[in-house]
Amino acid sequence: MKPFRFASLVLLCASLLLGGCASTGSVSLAEVREFADASAKLGGYAELSRRFRDTYEREQPYLSPAADRLARDNDAKRQAVYDDFVSIQKAVVLYMQTLSVLAGDGRFDLSGNLDDLGNGLKANAESGLERRHIAAYTGLTRLLTRVIASGYQNRSVETMVRDGDADVQTLLEAMISLTRLYYKTNENEKKTVLGIFDVELPMSNRNTDRMLVTLAKVHYISKAAEYKLVDRRYDLALQGLTKVALGHQKMRENLHNLQREEVRAMIANYGRDLRMIRDNLISG
């Protein structure tokens, strides 16, 4: 065989081989990209964080003077930790956005998002933030800074998942714990607000109180409906965060088998579930 014909044949085989790999990789990573996108856009946690922060604003009209003093102290504590609670979510969202970029065909500049991560977290015994959560946040933000600042050079989905999984899992665990804290705080608020009506309405039986009682009953019904809706949002947020954690764990466990059909189907199912939860959060 002549040298130039042999070289042409080698180039043709290499082209076919690389083309096949690129095609397979593109298809297999579509599910990773969709899962990462759905994880980044899940929602719920940020809204519930704001609701937690603004608890005093809602409950203040229903408080006695003595209860108001304690509530103001609790309000100051919630305001102090709010930024840290939101920073955790921002780090996880940026990680998922970065993972989506790595799993896609294009490259998008996410460097501007690094500025939103803040300067770090503070341990807080009352909120449940521990040193391991702070270490995980620091580790993940450093990873994101290296990957994004380098333009994703020498970085693949596999290495990103491998290097980020432990910190992502720790931060998702923190978000789940904080969502439960939000739920508990909301339950206390609900007891405070609705409890006043439960005590006062039966005692208001004079004819001169009819209009006031009617308005109070309408307000009670409205507040009870609000709390019922919010309770569902806590449930959906917890379901979503748990799905994100499980989906990422499964990717880590199947790091070298992301192209296998059953793994792709499994990741696709997690992405589908997250989109359904997000739709319910939006419609609810």
C-alpha positions, 0 to 999 in steps of 0.5 A, spaced: 500 500 500 502 506 498 504 511 503 499 516 502 493 511 501 495 508 508 495 515 511 488 517 508 486 510 510 488 512 517 485 519 517 479 516 515 478 511 520 480 516 526 475 521 523 470 515 523 472 513 530 472 520 533 465 522 530 462 516 533 465 518 540 462 525 539 456 523 537 455 517 543 458 522 548 453 528 545 447 523 546 449 520 553 450 527 556 443 530 554 440 527 560 446 530 564 445 536 561 437 536 562 438 534 570 443 539 571 438 544 568 432 542 572 436 542 578 438 549 577 431 551 576 428 547 581 425 553 585 422 553 592 428 554 597 429 561 595 422 563 596 421 559 603 428 562 605 425 569 604 418 567 607 422 565 613 426 571 613 419 575 613 416 571 619 416 577 624 413 582 618 407 577 618 406 575 625 407 582 628 400 584 628 397 578 632 402 578 637 401 581 645 407 586 647 410 581 651 410 576 645 413 581 641 419 583 644 421 575 643 419 575 636 423 581 635 429 578 638 428 572 633 427 576 627 434 579 628 437 572 628 433 570 622 435 577 618 443 575 620 443 568 617 439 569 611 444 571 606 448 565 608 442 560 607 441 563 600 449 563 599 448 555 599 443 555 594 447 560 589 453 555 590 449 549 588 445 552 583 452 555 579 455 548 580 449 545 576 449 551 571 456 549 570 455 542 570 450 543 564 455 547 560 460 541 561 454 536 558 452 541 552 455 543 546 457 550 547 461 554 552 457 559 556 461 565 561 458 564 568 464 568 571 459 573 573 455 569 577 461 568 581 460 575 584 454 572 587 457 567 592 459 572 597 465 571 602 463 565 606 459 562 611 458 563 618 457 557 623 450 558 627 448 553 632 441 555 632 440 554 625 444 548 624 450 550 620 456 546 622 463 547 620 462 541 615 457 545 611 462 551 611 468 547 609 463 544 603 461 551 601 468 553 601 470 547 597 465 548 592 466 555 591 473 554 590 472 548 585 467 553 581 472 558 581 477 554 578 473 551 573 469 557 570 476 562 570 479 557 566 474 556 561 472 549 563 479 547 560 481 540 562 474 539 565 469 534 563 462 532 566 466 526 570 471 530 573 466 535 575 461 530 578 467 526 582 470 532 585 464 536 586 459 530 589 461 530 596 461 538 597 454 538 593 451 532 597 453 536 604 450 543 601 444 539 599 443 536 606 444 543 609 438 546 604 434 540 606 435 541 614 434 549 613 427 547 609 425 543 615 427 549 620 423 554 615 417 549 616 417 548 623 418 556 624 412 557 619 408 552 624 409 556 630 407 562 626 401 558 624 399 557 631 400 564 633 396 567 628 390 562 627 390 561 635 388 568 636 381 567 632 380 560 635 380 563 642 377 570 641 371 568 636 367 563 640 367 569 646 365 574 641 357 573 641 354 580 642 350 582 636 354 589 636 360 584 634 356 581 628 360 585 623 367 584 626 366 577 627 364 576 620 370 580 618 374 576 622 372 569 620 373 571 613 380 573 615 381 566 618 379 562 612 384 566 608 390 565 612 388 558 613 388 557 606 395 561 605 398 556 610 395 550 607 398 552 600 405 554 603 405 547 607 404 544 600 410 548 598 415 545 603 413 538 601 415 540 594 421 543 596 423 537 600 421 532 595 425 536 589 432 537 594 432 530 595 431 528 588 437 533 586 441 529 591 439 522 589 440 524 582 447 527 583 449 521 587 447 516 582 451 520 577 457 519 582 456 511 582 455 511 575 461 515 573 464 511 568 457 508 565 454 515 563 453 512 556 449 506 558 442 506 556 440 504 563 444 509 566 441 515 561 434 512 563 435 513 570 438 520 570 432 522 565 427 520 570 430 524 575 430 530 571 423 529 569 421 528 576 424 535 578 421 538 572 414 536 574 416 538 581 418 545 579 411 545 575 407 544 581 411 549 585 409 554 579 402 552 579 401 552 586 
